[in-house]
Amino acid sequence: MLEDLFEITWLKILASLFTSLIVTYFSIPSIVSVAHAKHLFDEPNGRTSHKQATPTLGGLAIFSAVMISMLVFFDFTSFPDMQYVMAGSIILFFIGIKDDILSISPWKKLFGQIISSLIIIILGNIRFTSLHGFLDITFIPYWPSVILTLFVMIVIINCFNLIDGIDGLASGIAIVSSLAFGVWFTLVKDWEYVAISMALVGALLAFFYFNVWGKKNKIFMGDTGSLLLGLFMAVLVIHFNESNIYNDSEFRVAGAPAVSFGILIIPLYDTLRVFVTRSMNNKSPFSPDKGHVHHRLLKLGNNHLRATVILMSINVGFIVVVFSFHELPMEPLFVIIFLLATLLSYVPVYMLKKRNQEIN
């Protein structure tokens, strides 16, 4: 009986992955055709790194694929609060679609993110309730918990929005991160969240193909895709942290907050570094520039794919490190993560300076 149940569970997970992949794969060519017919393009400008007008509605395919996969294969009786995640994602979907087609103000976009997040936090009760002993804080009272969770969700949502600057980067990092969470959820037999992780992976694999190698059907995910990616990754982070509070299995992760940061190191650290750099230069942290690490990798002569693979590989390295040293006290683990990230982020800066010195 248990073996039959195990087989059925894995069939559901594989079906979730392949359903999401197939829906994305077959919907993107149709979306591209409509975008071309209606002239819905992202035009090249001084801030972008692409050289031709490209449709930006890839998020529509990702959203449709993940929603269909979840509706068909997710057990809502086990996790009834997941309906609020879907409600929040629908709000962000419409915010993103409007921004991709007509453009909306940053404040309206932020307001939509706050409403979407609060639906998940308050109605769905999906929130941080403990810092796992970080700074000697364990239990978090309700309203501080809501405020902290809202802050983290807004940060993660916008981090994925900000790193979506070259082909394959946002989707590639999300694939790596979703796989990391999915593997851990598999080890602890948290099957519904394995299904969510795999649905994301399936949709993103198909999107990655068209985004990186697509010629006739090349497409960007746009704000619709990056905002939704950030939302789903935030939900996985929260559940991962909450699952490790009372988890007494051999796979319990001791420093879950630090490990979460390591899993999302590229979007989180790069956004933090860029914001600090802009502030030190008396610029608004939100002013666009080409100071992201992927821009520096392009300046070194890497194409989009090579830069994306480099950053995905670094992200995988951090995942290995944080899971290997998760039993360290959290404060030293955070220090190790920050020092290593700072050192690696300086490498392209050093190489650019050295190349300019050789030229001059």
Helices and strands as residue ranges (DSSP letters): H 2-38, E 41-42, E 54-55, H 58-73, H 82-101, H 106-118, I 119-123, G 134-136, H 142-163, H 169-187, H 191-213, H 222-243, H 256-263, H 265-280, H 293-299, H 304-324, H 330-359
